[in-house]
Every structure is written in structure tokens, then in C-alpha cells.
Amino acid sequence: MLNIVLFEPEIPQNTGNIGRTCVATGTRLHLIGPMGFQISEKAVKRAGMDYWKQLDVTEYDGYEDFVEKNPHARVYYATTKARHRYTEVSFEEDCYIMFGKESAGIPEEILVEHEDTCIRIPMNEDIRSLNLANSVAIVLYEALRQQNFAGMQSEGELHRLSWKE
């Protein structure tokens, strides 16, 4: 199972949307505090809709708490400062993909300790960053694609009509 890690998220709507994406993909969500909101806030639940109660989520007091409780985790650090694109790595089935807080990303002190597993989403140089929820979806779906979307529904059915044979 893949793991999404949010380092000190600040915007409840982003975390709610990411939680919904995690439920839809069977992905665990890890939240490293301090956060800029309470998990019980309506904005988180509203963005996550009624899926929030199905979410596999773990909260941590800080980065050290996360590392201590996940000592053997293979972590990829999503950052605009990375040298490697997210499409250049092979995501393991049980890896962790960390995203930083909206205003500042993952601290550089953490990034320099993990240079080989820092990844980036290419974008125009005129923009500072993408929306956090969008970034999570982009990288997560690449990891799922690499795993052939294992365990996920890959075909849909029409409600009123039928597909042509």
C-alpha cells in the first residue's frame, strides 16, 4: 500500500481533498504536525466529503515522531528544488511520498539528507509551485500507474446506456 505524507499542512481544504484521493486509491495518509488547522474542522471534512471516515490516517507530533515510528520507510520527498523528476523513479509498493507545507515546502535540512530520493514535478520556471492537492494527485497516480493500478477498478459502467460491443 502506498503512503502519502503531508509535512505540516496549512490549508484544511487541501488536506480534505488529499484524504479523499487517498480513500479513492487505497492509500494511507500520514499527517506531520504541527498543522495549520484541526483535523476536526468542517473545511477538512467538507473537502473530504463523506469519505473521511473511511480514510486510513495517522497523525504525528513532528518529523522526528514520523521517523521514529517509520524507521525503515522508503521516503520520496516531493519538492520544487529536486534534481530528479517524479517519472524517473520506480515507486515501491509500500513507499512513502512526502509533500511539504503549502507556504514553504519541506525544510531544506531534511532535503539535503535525502538528495537521492528528492523528486520534482516539471513546470514553467515563472511559477513557484502547484497546488498541494494537485501535486499529490499527479505523483500518486504515477506511482499507481507503475504498479498497474493493482487492486483498483479499471473499467466503468454507464448508468442509463450501454457501451457498444
ROMARVEX-49504 format. One line per field, with one value per atom (N, C-alpha, C): residue number from 1; residue in one letter; atom name; y, z, x. Coordinates in steps of 0.1 Angstrom, whole numbers, plus 5000, padded with zeros to 4 digits. Layout:
N
i	NUM_...;
aa	A_...;
at	CA_...;
v	Y_...;
w	Z_...;
u	X_...;
***
This chain:
165
i	1_1_1_2_2_2_3_3_3_4_4_4_5_5_5_6_6_6_7_7_7_8_8_8_9_9_9_10_10_10_11_11_11_12_12_12_13_13_13_14_14_14_15_15_15_16_16_16_17_17_17_18_18_18_19_19_19_20_20_20_21_21_21_22_22_22_23_23_23_24_24_24_25_25_25_26_26_26_27_27_27_28_28_28_29_29_29_30_30_30_31_31_31_32_32_32_33_33_33_34_34_34_35_35_35_36_36_36_37_37_37_38_38_38_39_39_39_40_40_40_41_41_41_42_42_42_43_43_43_44_44_44_45_45_45_46_46_46_47_47_47_48_48_48_49_49_49_50_50_50_51_51_51_52_52_52_53_53_53_54_54_54_55_55_55_56_56_56_57_57_57_58_58_58_59_59_59_60_60_60_61_61_61_62_62_62_63_63_63_64_64_64_65_65_65_66_66_66_67_67_67_68_68_68_69_69_69_70_70_70_71_71_71_72_72_72_73_73_73_74_74_74_75_75_75_76_76_76_77_77_77_78_78_78_79_79_79_80_80_80_81_81_81_82_82_82_83_83_83_84_84_84_85_85_85_86_86_86_87_87_87_88_88_88_89_89_89_90_90_90_91_91_91_92_92_92_93_93_93_94_94_94_95_95_95_96_96_96_97_97_97_98_98_98_99_99_99_100_100_100_101_101_101_102_102_102_103_103_103_104_104_104_105_105_105_106_106_106_107_107_107_108_108_108_109_109_109_110_110_110_111_111_111_112_112_112_113_113_113_114_114_114_115_115_115_116_116_116_117_117_117_118_118_118_119_119_119_120_120_120_121_121_121_122_122_122_123_123_123_124_124_124_125_125_125_126_126_126_127_127_127_128_128_128_129_129_129_130_130_130_131_131_131_132_132_132_133_133_133_134_134_134_135_135_135_136_136_136_137_137_137_138_138_138_139_139_139_140_140_140_141_141_141_142_142_142_143_143_143_144_144_144_145_145_145_146_146_146_147_147_147_148_148_148_149_149_149_150_150_150_151_151_151_152_152_152_153_153_153_154_154_154_155_155_155_156_156_156_157_157_157_158_158_158_159_159_159_160_160_160_161_161_161_162_162_162_163_163_163_164_164_164_165_165_165;
aa	M_M_M_L_L_L_N_N_N_I_I_I_V_V_V_L_L_L_F_F_F_E_E_E_P_P_P_E_E_E_I_I_I_P_P_P_Q_Q_Q_N_N_N_T_T_T_G_G_G_N_N_N_I_I_I_G_G_G_R_R_R_T_T_T_C_C_C_V_V_V_A_A_A_T_T_T_G_G_G_T_T_T_R_R_R_L_L_L_H_H_H_L_L_L_I_I_I_G_G_G_P_P_P_M_M_M_G_G_G_F_F_F_Q_Q_Q_I_I_I_S_S_S_E_E_E_K_K_K_A_A_A_V_V_V_K_K_K_R_R_R_A_A_A_G_G_G_M_M_M_D_D_D_Y_Y_Y_W_W_W_K_K_K_Q_Q_Q_L_L_L_D_D_D_V_V_V_T_T_T_E_E_E_Y_Y_Y_D_D_D_G_G_G_Y_Y_Y_E_E_E_D_D_D_F_F_F_V_V_V_E_E_E_K_K_K_N_N_N_P_P_P_H_H_H_A_A_A_R_R_R_V_V_V_Y_Y_Y_Y_Y_Y_A_A_A_T_T_T_T_T_T_K_K_K_A_A_A_R_R_R_H_H_H_R_R_R_Y_Y_Y_T_T_T_E_E_E_V_V_V_S_S_S_F_F_F_E_E_E_E_E_E_D_D_D_C_C_C_Y_Y_Y_I_I_I_M_M_M_F_F_F_G_G_G_K_K_K_E_E_E_S_S_S_A_A_A_G_G_G_I_I_I_P_P_P_E_E_E_E_E_E_I_I_I_L_L_L_V_V_V_E_E_E_H_H_H_E_E_E_D_D_D_T_T_T_C_C_C_I_I_I_R_R_R_I_I_I_P_P_P_M_M_M_N_N_N_E_E_E_D_D_D_I_I_I_R_R_R_S_S_S_L_L_L_N_N_N_L_L_L_A_A_A_N_N_N_S_S_S_V_V_V_A_A_A_I_I_I_V_V_V_L_L_L_Y_Y_Y_E_E_E_A_A_A_L_L_L_R_R_R_Q_Q_Q_Q_Q_Q_N_N_N_F_F_F_A_A_A_G_G_G_M_M_M_Q_Q_Q_S_S_S_E_E_E_G_G_G_E_E_E_L_L_L_H_H_H_R_R_R_L_L_L_S_S_S_W_W_W_K_K_K_E_E_E;
at	N_CA_C_N_CA_C_N_CA_C_N_CA_C_N_CA_C_N_CA_C_N_CA_C_N_CA_C_N_CA_C_N_CA_C_N_CA_C_N_CA_C_N_CA_C_N_CA_C_N_CA_C_N_CA_C_N_CA_C_N_CA_C_N_CA_C_N_CA_C_N_CA_C_N_CA_C_N_CA_C_N_CA_C_N_CA_C_N_CA_C_N_CA_C_N_CA_C_N_CA_C_N_CA_C_N_CA_C_N_CA_C_N_CA_C_N_CA_C_N_CA_C_N_CA_C_N_CA_C_N_CA_C_N_CA_C_N_CA_C_N_CA_C_N_CA_C_N_CA_C_N_CA_C_N_CA_C_N_CA_C_N_CA_C_N_CA_C_N_CA_C_N_CA_C_N_CA_C_N_CA_C_N_CA_C_N_CA_C_N_CA_C_N_CA_C_N_CA_C_N_CA_C_N_CA_C_N_CA_C_N_CA_C_N_CA_C_N_CA_C_N_CA_C_N_CA_C_N_CA_C_N_CA_C_N_CA_C_N_CA_C_N_CA_C_N_CA_C_N_CA_C_N_CA_C_N_CA_C_N_CA_C_N_CA_C_N_CA_C_N_CA_C_N_CA_C_N_CA_C_N_CA_C_N_CA_C_N_CA_C_N_CA_C_N_CA_C_N_CA_C_N_CA_C_N_CA_C_N_CA_C_N_CA_C_N_CA_C_N_CA_C_N_CA_C_N_CA_C_N_CA_C_N_CA_C_N_CA_C_N_CA_C_N_CA_C_N_CA_C_N_CA_C_N_CA_C_N_CA_C_N_CA_C_N_CA_C_N_CA_C_N_CA_C_N_CA_C_N_CA_C_N_CA_C_N_CA_C_N_CA_C_N_CA_C_N_CA_C_N_CA_C_N_CA_C_N_CA_C_N_CA_C_N_CA_C_N_CA_C_N_CA_C_N_CA_C_N_CA_C_N_CA_C_N_CA_C_N_CA_C_N_CA_C_N_CA_C_N_CA_C_N_CA_C_N_CA_C_N_CA_C_N_CA_C_N_CA_C_N_CA_C_N_CA_C_N_CA_C_N_CA_C_N_CA_C_N_CA_C_N_CA_C_N_CA_C_N_CA_C_N_CA_C_N_CA_C_N_CA_C_N_CA_C_N_CA_C_N_CA_C_N_CA_C_N_CA_C_N_CA_C_N_CA_C_N_CA_C_N_CA_C_N_CA_C_N_CA_C_N_CA_C_N_CA_C_N_CA_C_N_CA_C_N_CA_C_N_CA_C_N_CA_C_N_CA_C;
v	4988_5000_5012_5022_5034_5043_5053_5062_5076_5085_5099_5106_5114_5121_5136_5143_5158_5163_5171_5178_5191_5192_5204_5211_5204_5211_5223_5233_5245_5248_5242_5246_5233_5234_5223_5217_5226_5221_5212_5215_5207_5193_5193_5180_5172_5178_5171_5165_5173_5168_5156_5157_5147_5135_5136_5125_5118_5125_5118_5111_5116_5109_5097_5097_5086_5074_5078_5068_5062_5070_5065_5056_5057_5049_5039_5037_5028_5031_5044_5049_5054_5051_5057_5071_5079_5093_5095_5102_5105_5120_5125_5140_5143_5151_5155_5169_5171_5183_5191_5204_5210_5214_5212_5216_5230_5236_5249_5249_5238_5236_5224_5222_5210_5200_5188_5177_5177_5181_5181_5193_5202_5214_5209_5217_5214_5215_5224_5225_5212_5205_5193_5182_5181_5171_5174_5187_5191_5187_5190_5187_5172_5165_5150_5143_5151_5146_5135_5126_5116_5104_5106_5096_5096_5107_5109_5098_5093_5082_5069_5068_5056_5057_5069_5072_5065_5059_5053_5065_5071_5083_5082_5086_5086_5100_5105_5118_5117_5126_5126_5140_5140_5153_5162_5156_5163_5153_5158_5150_5139_5142_5132_5120_5124_5114_5105_5111_5103_5093_5098_5090_5079_5082_5072_5061_5064_5054_5047_5052_5045_5044_5037_5037_5031_5022_5016_5021_5032_5037_5042_5038_5044_5056_5068_5081_5088_5093_5102_5115_5126_5139_5148_5152_5160_5174_5180_5194_5201_5214_5221_5222_5219_5220_5208_5197_5184_5184_5175_5173_5162_5153_5142_5144_5141_5142_5130_5131_5121_5109_5111_5100_5092_5096_5090_5079_5078_5068_5057_5046_5034_5034_5037_5037_5023_5020_5007_5006_4994_4992_4998_4998_5004_5016_5024_5036_5047_5057_5069_5081_5090_5101_5113_5121_5133_5146_5154_5167_5178_5189_5199_5208_5217_5226_5236_5241_5250_5262_5268_5281_5280_5268_5267_5253_5244_5231_5223_5213_5205_5213_5214_5221_5216_5225_5221_5212_5213_5205_5190_5188_5174_5170_5179_5175_5172_5179_5176_5163_5158_5145_5133_5137_5126_5130_5136_5141_5131_5118_5108_5105_5108_5105_5117_5129_5141_5141_5144_5144_5157_5160_5172_5170_5178_5179_5190_5187_5198_5208_5221_5232_5244_5253_5266_5272_5279_5285_5297_5303_5315_5313_5300_5297_5290_5294_5289_5275_5271_5257_5255_5242_5238_5237_5236_5234_5220_5220_5207_5195_5197_5185_5181_5190_5186_5179_5184_5177_5163_5161_5148_5139_5143_5135_5131_5141_5138_5127_5129_5119_5106_5106_5094_5085_5092_5084_5078_5085_5079_5067_5067_5056_5044_5047_5037_5031_5040_5035_5025_5029_5020_5006_5006_4993_4987_4992_4987_4989_4999_5002_4990_4982_4970_4972_4963_4963_4974_4982_4993_4989_4995_4993_5000_4993_5000_5002_4997_4999_5004_5013_5019_5014_5016_5012_5025_5026_5036_5033_5044_5042_5039_5047_5046_5039_5040_5034_5023_5017_5007_5010_5006_5007_4999_5003_4995_4983_4972_4960_4961;
w	5000_5000_5000_4991_4991_5003_5006_5017_5012_5015_5013_5026_5027_5039_5037_5045_5045_5056_5053_5063_5067_5079_5084_5075_5070_5061_5068_5059_5065_5060_5049_5044_5045_5053_5055_5043_5033_5021_5013_5013_5006_5012_5025_5033_5031_5031_5028_5014_5004_4990_4989_4996_4995_5002_5013_5020_5012_5004_4995_4984_4979_4969_4975_4987_4994_4995_4999_5000_4986_4976_4963_4957_4962_4957_4967_4978_4988_4994_4996_5000_5015_5023_5036_5036_5046_5047_5061_5061_5073_5074_5085_5088_5098_5095_5104_5109_5122_5128_5131_5135_5137_5124_5125_5113_5115_5104_5105_5108_5112_5114_5123_5128_5135_5125_5126_5118_5118_5129_5131_5124_5118_5112_5100_5099_5088_5075_5072_5059_5054_5064_5061_5057_5065_5063_5050_5048_5036_5023_5023_5011_5009_5021_5020_5018_5019_5018_5028_5025_5034_5034_5027_5026_5038_5045_5055_5066_5069_5079_5074_5061_5055_5054_5057_5055_5065_5061_5069_5072_5083_5086_5099_5099_5111_5113_5125_5128_5137_5135_5142_5148_5159_5166_5158_5151_5143_5134_5127_5118_5125_5137_5144_5148_5152_5156_5144_5132_5120_5117_5118_5115_5125_5138_5149_5147_5142_5141_5127_5118_5105_5101_5109_5108_5095_5089_5076_5064_5065_5054_5043_5030_5018_5015_5017_5015_5003_4995_4984_4988_4986_4991_4978_4977_4966_4969_4960_4962_4949_4948_4936_4935_4945_4945_4940_4937_4934_4920_4918_4905_4897_4903_4897_4895_4883_4880_4887_4890_4897_4887_4874_4865_4863_4869_4868_4879_4888_4899_4898_4904_4905_4919_4920_4933_4938_4950_4956_4961_4962_4966_4979_4989_5002_5005_4995_4998_5003_5008_5013_5004_5001_4993_5001_5004_5013_5005_5010_5004_5015_5013_5023_5024_5035_5037_5026_5024_5013_5011_5022_5022_5020_5024_5024_5019_5017_5013_5025_5021_5031_5034_5047_5051_5044_5039_5032_5040_5054_5062_5061_5058_5055_5041_5032_5018_5015_5021_5018_5024_5034_5040_5031_5021_5012_4998_4993_4980_4969_4971_4960_4959_4969_4968_4968_4965_4962_4948_4946_4933_4930_4917_4914_4902_4901_4890_4881_4869_4860_4858_4857_4854_4849_4844_4839_4850_4847_4857_4863_4857_4862_4874_4877_4887_4899_4911_4923_4926_4925_4928_4924_4924_4921_4934_4933_4944_4950_4963_4971_4967_4967_4963_4949_4940_4926_4925_4932_4932_4937_4948_4954_4943_4937_4927_4915_4911_4899_4903_4914_4918_4922_4930_4934_4922_4912_4901_4892_4892_4885_4893_4906_4914_4912_4911_4909_4895_4885_4871_4870_4877_4877_4883_4892_4898_4891_4879_4871_4878_4886_4893_4900_4907_4913_4923_4922_4931_4929_4918_4916_4904_4905_4894_4881_4870_4858_4847_4849_4839_4846_4839_4845_4836_4842_4836_4835_4824_4822_4830_4834_4842_4834_4824_4816_4803_4797_4784_4785_4773_4773_4763_4766_4757_4745_4733_4721_4722_4717_4718_4707;
u	5008_5000_5009_5006_5013_5009_5018_5016_5019_5010_5012_5014_5025_5028_5027_5020_5019_5027_5037_5046_5040_5034_5028_5019_5008_4999_4992_4989_4983_4969_4965_4952_4942_4932_4923_4917_4913_4907_4916_4929_4939_4940_4941_4942_4929_4917_4905_4905_4909_4909_4919_4931_4941_4936_4929_4923_4913_4905_4895_4903_4913_4921_4927_4932_4938_4927_4915_4904_4902_4901_4898_4909_4921_4932_4937_4931_4935_4949_4952_4965_4963_4973_4974_4978_4973_4976_4983_4995_5002_5003_5000_5000_5010_5020_5030_5027_5026_5023_5035_5033_5020_5013_5000_4992_4986_4982_4976_4961_4956_4942_4940_4927_4924_4917_4921_4915_4900_4895_4880_4873_4881_4875_4865_4854_4845_4851_4860_4866_4873_4880_4886_4876_4866_4855_4847_4845_4837_4845_4857_4865_4867_4868_4869_4856_4845_4831_4829_4820_4817_4827_4838_4848_4858_4858_4868_4868_4856_4855_4862_4864_4870_4885_4890_4904_4913_4924_4934_4944_4943_4952_4959_4971_4979_4985_4985_4990_5003_5012_5025_5027_5034_5037_5047_5055_5066_5073_5083_5091_5098_5104_5111_5102_5090_5080_5077_5075_5073_5084_5097_5109_5110_5107_5108_5098_5086_5075_5076_5084_5085_5100_5108_5123_5128_5120_5125_5118_5111_5103_5112_5108_5115_5107_5112_5105_5110_5101_5104_5099_5107_5104_5101_5089_5084_5088_5096_5100_5103_5101_5105_5120_5127_5142_5149_5142_5149_5155_5165_5171_5164_5157_5151_5136_5131_5116_5110_5097_5089_5088_5089_5087_5100_5111_5124_5127_5118_5120_5110_5113_5104_5099_5086_5080_5077_5082_5079_5065_5060_5046_5042_5052_5049_5057_5061_5069_5060_5067_5061_5065_5055_5058_5054_5064_5062_5060_5051_5049_5049_5055_5057_5045_5046_5035_5034_5022_5019_5028_5031_5039_5054_5059_5074_5080_5071_5076_5082_5091_5098_5111_5114_5127_5139_5148_5160_5169_5168_5176_5173_5160_5155_5159_5157_5160_5175_5184_5198_5203_5195_5198_5193_5185_5178_5178_5190_5191_5187_5190_5187_5172_5165_5150_5142_5148_5140_5135_5122_5116_5109_5107_5100_5091_5081_5071_5076_5079_5084_5073_5077_5067_5075_5068_5074_5082_5093_5101_5095_5084_5078_5069_5066_5056_5064_5060_5067_5064_5051_5047_5032_5029_5015_5007_4994_4986_4989_4989_4994_4985_4972_4963_4966_4968_4971_4984_4994_5007_5007_4999_4998_4991_4981_4974_4983_4991_5000_5010_5017_5027_5021_5010_5004_4999_4993_4988_4999_5011_5022_5027_5027_5031_5021_5009_4998_4999_5002_5004_5016_5026_5038_5034_5025_5020_5008_5006_4995_4981_4980_4967_4962_4971_4968_4956_4946_4935_4925_4927_4917_4908_4896_4887_4892_4893_4899_4888_4876_4866_4853_4847_4834_4822_4811_4798_4789_4782_4773_4760_4753_4741_4729_4727_4715_4716_4728_4731_4741_4745_4755_4766_4778_4789_4786_4790_4789_4799_4795_4804_4815;
***
